[in-house]
Amino acid sequence: MKRAEVAIIATPTMGNLLPTIEFATHLTNHHHHHISITILTISIPQWPLMHNYVQSLTPTDHIRFIPLPPPDTPPPTHYDSLIEYLSLYIQYHKPIVQQILENHPVPLAGFFIDMFCTSMIDVANDLNIPCYLYFASPAAYLAFVVHLTTLPVTESTDSINKEVEERRLAVPGLINLVPSTAFPLFCNNKKELGYSFFVLHALRYKETKGIVVNTFRELEPYALDSLSNNNIGWPPVYPVGPVVDHVGSVNWHPNRSMHEKIIKWLDEQPDCSVVFLCFGSMGSMNRVQVREIATGLERTGYRFLWSLREPGKTEIELPNDYEKLEDLFPNGFIDRTAHIGLVCGWVSQVSVLAHKAVGGFVSHCGWNSILESISYGVPIATWPLYAEQHLNAFEMVKEVELSVEIRLGKEGDLVLADEVERGVRELMDDEDGGELRKKVKEMSEMSKTALMENGSSFQALENLICNLLSNV
């Protein structure tokens, strides 16, 4: 019986590393007799929470982890965007990765990289290892960045935006015309937000042997068909999702007592009565925005669980929990809402979404969060903050109609209390006879069916494994 050994490397952020490791688990669970995986992990000293997570990883019979030492060449001290910093930091690990893979005890049938690790394609080529892309964002976003690679090199982002301001733009992979406000943030300012790095990465996707996307056909049929039909000569696309970590961070996050407090509080609430606000590992709110949210939430009268974090203090420092919550809110807010609300810092998001008390999710629309909400049948109110989240929100509201809108695009930095109140009411009231909740529940069932034997994602994974085994 053939057996394939593969290696995986991912960008060292929560939104990239966690779903990649979950994909590795998914792959070995599906075909553990045929697949063994070595995961190479990169650490960034300034991100202690990521370090905690990497340290918590334990090998299994079919997955082992190799932490990479720091590169001999130090990372740059100045950079224009986080994506530039990450791309260069990963690139400096190439000699280390090449040495490890050269010394791997058996030939590798594949080397999986993620969307920002394309410099590792050079290592795969040098060692004659088939290289695959694991894309932890939606197929619609993949279609969007592939489209960016077809634009003239001399065309600046400013001219793109000027054109789009005059008319909405047709983007392959999306049915509706897309306004510039729904474009990913890096399309705003070519230099400051790393536009050229996103395009350079996307240009290299074509060099891989296959693109594995964390989505499922029933959710994104149009985008997946567009990728297959409009990109002749590109590698095959394998939609294998939803790949979701159903355990979450409870096993490795240091604040275990907070998790227990949250679950106990949720246990005391009626079914589907709580609106959950959470903005991801890199999402944060300043003090002015916090007051607007508090005012809007209080006006709705709904029960709420609010995960609140403050911005990092340096360019590459991640958001952290506020040390003092009391001074953030309007006078008397905590006392007046004590019987219906709980404000916390870190939270195990997937554990909360899985709880029967949660009836709605105000989300930044990171793709992992969207897939978790669909898996547990919880409708979303969209509030995108960074990266491709604006396009994700647009897709969820306008394309697949599985979410309501607080914000879709970049219409101004501050979301006012009136907008918060309106969005939460629309999310939780669901006045059309529960139509939104019903649609989300139906998609949740489809997501489960897709992963079952003979389901669309099950079959896509079978095809991927057959491709890997053919390399042995």
KALIN-V449497 format. One record per residue. N is the residue number from 0. RES is the residue in three letters. SS is DSSP state (helix for helix, strand for strand, loop for the rest). PHI is phi in whole degrees, 0 to 359 (* if undefined). NEAR is the number of other ideal C-beta (glycine too) atoms within 10 Angstrom. Layout:
n = {N/N}
res = {RES/RES}
ss = {SS/SS}
phi = {PHI/PHI}
near = {NEAR/NEAR}
This chain:
n = {0/1/2/3/4/5/6/7/8/9/10/11/12/13/14/15/16/17/18/19/20/21/22/23/24/25/26/27/28/29/30/31/32/33/34/35/36/37/38/39/40/41/42/43/44/45/46/47/48/49/50/51/52/53/54/55/56/57/58/59/60/61/62/63/64/65/66/67/68/69/70/71/72/73/74/75/76/77/78/79/80/81/82/83/84/85/86/87/88/89/90/91/92/93/94/95/96/97/98/99/100/101/102/103/104/105/106/107/108/109/110/111/112/113/114/115/116/117/118/119/120/121/122/123/124/125/126/127/128/129/130/131/132/133/134/135/136/137/138/139/140/141/142/143/144/145/146/147/148/149/150/151/152/153/154/155/156/157/158/159/160/161/162/163/164/165/166/167/168/169/170/171/172/173/174/175/176/177/178/179/180/181/182/183/184/185/186/187/188/189/190/191/192/193/194/195/196/197/198/199/200/201/202/203/204/205/206/207/208/209/210/211/212/213/214/215/216/217/218/219/220/221/222/223/224/225/226/227/228/229/230/231/232/233/234/235/236/237/238/239/240/241/242/243/244/245/246/247/248/249/250/251/252/253/254/255/256/257/258/259/260/261/262/263/264/265/266/267/268/269/270/271/272/273/274/275/276/277/278/279/280/281/282/283/284/285/286/287/288/289/290/291/292/293/294/295/296/297/298/299/300/301/302/303/304/305/306/307/308/309/310/311/312/313/314/315/316/317/318/319/320/321/322/323/324/325/326/327/328/329/330/331/332/333/334/335/336/337/338/339/340/341/342/343/344/345/346/347/348/349/350/351/352/353/354/355/356/357/358/359/360/361/362/363/364/365/366/367/368/369/370/371/372/373/374/375/376/377/378/379/380/381/382/383/384/385/386/387/388/389/390/391/392/393/394/395/396/397/398/399/400/401/402/403/404/405/406/407/408/409/410/411/412/413/414/415/416/417/418/419/420/421/422/423/424/425/426/427/428/429/430/431/432/433/434/435/436/437/438/439/440/441/442/443/444/445/446/447/448/449/450/451/452/453/454/455/456/457/458/459/460/461/462/463/464/465/466/467/468/469/470/471}
res = {MET/LYS/ARG/ALA/GLU/VAL/ALA/ILE/ILE/ALA/THR/PRO/THR/MET/GLY/ASN/LEU/LEU/PRO/THR/ILE/GLU/PHE/ALA/THR/HIS/LEU/THR/ASN/HIS/HIS/HIS/HIS/HIS/ILE/SER/ILE/THR/ILE/LEU/THR/ILE/SER/ILE/PRO/GLN/TRP/PRO/LEU/MET/HIS/ASN/TYR/VAL/GLN/SER/LEU/THR/PRO/THR/ASP/HIS/ILE/ARG/PHE/ILE/PRO/LEU/PRO/PRO/PRO/ASP/THR/PRO/PRO/PRO/THR/HIS/TYR/ASP/SER/LEU/ILE/GLU/TYR/LEU/SER/LEU/TYR/ILE/GLN/TYR/HIS/LYS/PRO/ILE/VAL/GLN/GLN/ILE/LEU/GLU/ASN/HIS/PRO/VAL/PRO/LEU/ALA/GLY/PHE/PHE/ILE/ASP/MET/PHE/CYS/THR/SER/MET/ILE/ASP/VAL/ALA/ASN/ASP/LEU/ASN/ILE/PRO/CYS/TYR/LEU/TYR/PHE/ALA/SER/PRO/ALA/ALA/TYR/LEU/ALA/PHE/VAL/VAL/HIS/LEU/THR/THR/LEU/PRO/VAL/THR/GLU/SER/THR/ASP/SER/ILE/ASN/LYS/GLU/VAL/GLU/GLU/ARG/ARG/LEU/ALA/VAL/PRO/GLY/LEU/ILE/ASN/LEU/VAL/PRO/SER/THR/ALA/PHE/PRO/LEU/PHE/CYS/ASN/ASN/LYS/LYS/GLU/LEU/GLY/TYR/SER/PHE/PHE/VAL/LEU/HIS/ALA/LEU/ARG/TYR/LYS/GLU/THR/LYS/GLY/ILE/VAL/VAL/ASN/THR/PHE/ARG/GLU/LEU/GLU/PRO/TYR/ALA/LEU/ASP/SER/LEU/SER/ASN/ASN/ASN/ILE/GLY/TRP/PRO/PRO/VAL/TYR/PRO/VAL/GLY/PRO/VAL/VAL/ASP/HIS/VAL/GLY/SER/VAL/ASN/TRP/HIS/PRO/ASN/ARG/SER/MET/HIS/GLU/LYS/ILE/ILE/LYS/TRP/LEU/ASP/GLU/GLN/PRO/ASP/CYS/SER/VAL/VAL/PHE/LEU/CYS/PHE/GLY/SER/MET/GLY/SER/MET/ASN/ARG/VAL/GLN/VAL/ARG/GLU/ILE/ALA/THR/GLY/LEU/GLU/ARG/THR/GLY/TYR/ARG/PHE/LEU/TRP/SER/LEU/ARG/GLU/PRO/GLY/LYS/THR/GLU/ILE/GLU/LEU/PRO/ASN/ASP/TYR/GLU/LYS/LEU/GLU/ASP/LEU/PHE/PRO/ASN/GLY/PHE/ILE/ASP/ARG/THR/ALA/HIS/ILE/GLY/LEU/VAL/CYS/GLY/TRP/VAL/SER/GLN/VAL/SER/VAL/LEU/ALA/HIS/LYS/ALA/VAL/GLY/GLY/PHE/VAL/SER/HIS/CYS/GLY/TRP/ASN/SER/ILE/LEU/GLU/SER/ILE/SER/TYR/GLY/VAL/PRO/ILE/ALA/THR/TRP/PRO/LEU/TYR/ALA/GLU/GLN/HIS/LEU/ASN/ALA/PHE/GLU/MET/VAL/LYS/GLU/VAL/GLU/LEU/SER/VAL/GLU/ILE/ARG/LEU/GLY/LYS/GLU/GLY/ASP/LEU/VAL/LEU/ALA/ASP/GLU/VAL/GLU/ARG/GLY/VAL/ARG/GLU/LEU/MET/ASP/ASP/GLU/ASP/GLY/GLY/GLU/LEU/ARG/LYS/LYS/VAL/LYS/GLU/MET/SER/GLU/MET/SER/LYS/THR/ALA/LEU/MET/GLU/ASN/GLY/SER/SER/PHE/GLN/ALA/LEU/GLU/ASN/LEU/ILE/CYS/ASN/LEU/LEU/SER/ASN/VAL}
ss = {loop/loop/loop/strand/strand/strand/strand/strand/strand/loop/loop/loop/loop/helix/helix/helix/helix/helix/helix/helix/helix/helix/helix/helix/helix/helix/helix/helix/helix/helix/loop/loop/loop/loop/strand/strand/strand/strand/strand/strand/strand/loop/loop/loop/loop/loop/loop/helix/helix/helix/helix/helix/helix/helix/helix/helix/loop/loop/loop/loop/loop/loop/strand/strand/strand/strand/strand/loop/loop/loop/loop/loop/loop/loop/loop/loop/loop/loop/loop/loop/loop/helix/helix/helix/helix/helix/helix/helix/helix/helix/helix/loop/loop/helix/helix/helix/helix/helix/helix/helix/helix/helix/loop/loop/loop/loop/loop/loop/loop/strand/strand/strand/strand/strand/loop/loop/loop/loop/loop/helix/helix/helix/helix/helix/helix/helix/loop/loop/loop/loop/strand/strand/strand/strand/strand/loop/loop/loop/helix/helix/helix/helix/helix/helix/helix/helix/helix/helix/loop/loop/loop/loop/loop/loop/loop/loop/helix/helix/helix/helix/helix/helix/helix/helix/helix/helix/loop/loop/strand/loop/loop/loop/loop/loop/loop/loop/loop/strand/loop/helix/helix/helix/loop/loop/helix/helix/helix/loop/loop/loop/loop/loop/loop/loop/helix/helix/helix/helix/helix/helix/helix/helix/helix/helix/helix/loop/loop/loop/loop/strand/strand/strand/strand/loop/loop/loop/loop/loop/loop/loop/helix/helix/helix/helix/helix/helix/helix/helix/helix/helix/loop/loop/loop/loop/loop/strand/strand/strand/strand/loop/loop/loop/loop/loop/loop/loop/loop/helix/helix/helix/helix/loop/loop/loop/loop/helix/helix/helix/helix/helix/helix/helix/helix/helix/helix/helix/helix/loop/loop/loop/loop/loop/loop/strand/strand/strand/strand/strand/loop/loop/loop/loop/loop/loop/loop/loop/helix/helix/helix/helix/helix/helix/helix/helix/helix/helix/helix/helix/helix/helix/loop/loop/strand/strand/strand/strand/strand/loop/strand/strand/loop/loop/loop/loop/loop/loop/loop/loop/loop/strand/strand/loop/loop/loop/loop/helix/helix/helix/loop/loop/loop/loop/helix/helix/helix/helix/loop/loop/loop/loop/strand/strand/strand/strand/loop/loop/loop/loop/helix/helix/helix/helix/helix/loop/loop/loop/loop/strand/strand/strand/strand/strand/strand/loop/loop/loop/helix/helix/helix/helix/helix/helix/helix/helix/helix/loop/loop/loop/loop/strand/strand/strand/strand/loop/loop/loop/loop/loop/helix/helix/helix/helix/helix/helix/helix/helix/helix/helix/helix/loop/loop/loop/strand/strand/strand/strand/strand/loop/loop/loop/loop/loop/loop/loop/loop/loop/helix/helix/helix/helix/helix/helix/helix/helix/helix/helix/helix/helix/helix/loop/loop/loop/loop/loop/helix/helix/helix/helix/helix/helix/helix/helix/helix/helix/helix/helix/helix/helix/helix/helix/helix/loop/loop/loop/loop/helix/helix/helix/helix/helix/helix/helix/helix/helix/helix/helix/helix/helix/helix/helix/loop/loop}
phi = {*/294/223/249/255/229/240/223/223/220/298/279/235/302/291/250/290/301/293/291/292/295/297/300/297/300/295/286/296/288/217/294/284/245/234/234/229/249/253/266/250/255/243/242/304/285/244/297/295/297/298/303/295/299/295/280/291/242/292/238/297/237/230/234/240/237/291/274/290/299/292/297/275/291/294/296/271/229/205/267/205/297/293/295/302/297/298/289/298/294/301/291/273/304/298/295/296/300/297/295/288/298/266/298/297/230/301/270/276/188/231/268/242/253/295/249/253/293/299/286/300/298/297/301/295/298/262/59/254/301/250/236/258/258/251/271/241/289/297/297/289/301/299/294/290/297/297/301/290/270/284/303/299/282/280/280/297/300/289/299/296/297/297/288/298/277/203/286/254/278/239/304/100/233/288/276/294/255/285/299/294/264/289/305/301/293/279/284/223/303/274/294/252/77/309/297/291/299/292/297/298/298/299/273/303/295/282/278/272/186/239/264/245/277/207/219/301/294/275/231/297/295/297/293/295/297/297/287/271/257/231/297/92/276/292/294/252/243/277/248/271/280/268/232/277/276/266/80/267/296/276/230/287/291/267/294/297/296/301/297/296/295/296/299/297/297/301/271/261/296/302/56/258/255/265/253/248/206/237/86/292/247/265/211/229/278/294/295/294/302/293/294/297/301/296/295/298/298/297/290/77/281/295/214/238/236/272/237/223/262/299/296/272/231/299/249/282/283/303/221/293/297/286/233/276/302/277/278/260/303/307/83/300/299/293/292/253/302/274/234/226/223/256/220/266/305/213/281/304/294/295/289/298/282/279/293/284/275/246/198/226/272/230/286/72/297/295/300/295/298/295/296/295/294/303/258/69/254/291/247/254/275/214/292/238/207/54/266/297/295/290/300/296/301/297/292/273/266/272/254/53/247/215/253/253/263/223/249/236/252/281/138/287/268/265/281/303/299/292/297/300/299/294/293/298/296/293/270/288/47/291/278/66/73/298/297/300/296/296/293/298/297/293/298/296/297/296/288/297/301/272/282/305/75/288/297/285/302/292/297/292/302/296/296/295/300/296/297/295/291/274/281}
near = {5/13/13/22/18/22/23/25/27/27/21/21/20/19/19/20/23/19/27/24/22/20/23/24/15/21/28/19/11/16/19/13/9/19/22/18/22/21/22/20/20/25/17/18/8/13/19/14/17/21/15/13/22/20/12/11/16/9/11/15/8/18/20/13/17/16/13/16/10/15/17/9/12/9/16/11/6/7/17/15/21/17/20/18/20/23/22/16/22/25/17/18/23/15/12/18/25/16/10/17/20/10/7/14/6/10/12/20/24/25/26/27/28/25/22/21/30/23/19/26/17/16/25/24/12/12/16/8/21/18/23/24/26/27/24/26/27/29/28/30/25/27/23/25/22/21/19/20/17/9/13/7/7/6/11/12/21/12/12/18/16/11/12/18/11/8/10/13/17/11/21/17/27/24/15/14/13/24/17/21/16/28/24/22/20/23/22/16/15/17/11/12/22/23/22/17/21/23/17/14/22/18/14/18/21/14/14/24/17/20/23/26/26/25/31/29/19/18/27/26/14/17/29/24/14/22/23/12/9/14/21/6/5/15/17/15/22/23/28/27/32/25/26/22/17/12/12/20/23/15/11/15/17/11/16/12/8/17/19/11/13/21/16/9/17/20/10/8/18/10/10/17/17/25/25/26/23/23/25/22/23/19/21/19/22/12/11/9/15/21/16/19/25/24/17/21/25/21/15/19/13/20/24/24/22/22/22/23/22/17/14/15/8/8/11/14/12/19/21/16/14/18/8/6/15/9/8/19/21/14/7/9/19/15/9/14/19/9/7/16/20/18/21/20/16/21/26/21/24/22/17/25/23/16/20/14/19/23/21/29/27/23/31/24/31/28/25/24/23/27/24/23/28/26/20/21/20/25/24/28/27/27/23/27/20/17/25/27/27/26/29/28/27/26/34/28/21/18/20/20/13/20/27/23/20/24/22/23/18/15/9/9/8/9/18/14/17/12/19/26/21/18/23/25/19/17/26/22/14/19/9/9/8/14/11/21/19/14/16/23/16/13/18/18/11/16/23/12/15/22/20/10/7/8/18/21/24/17/16/23/23/16/14/20/19/12/19/25/17/11/15/14}
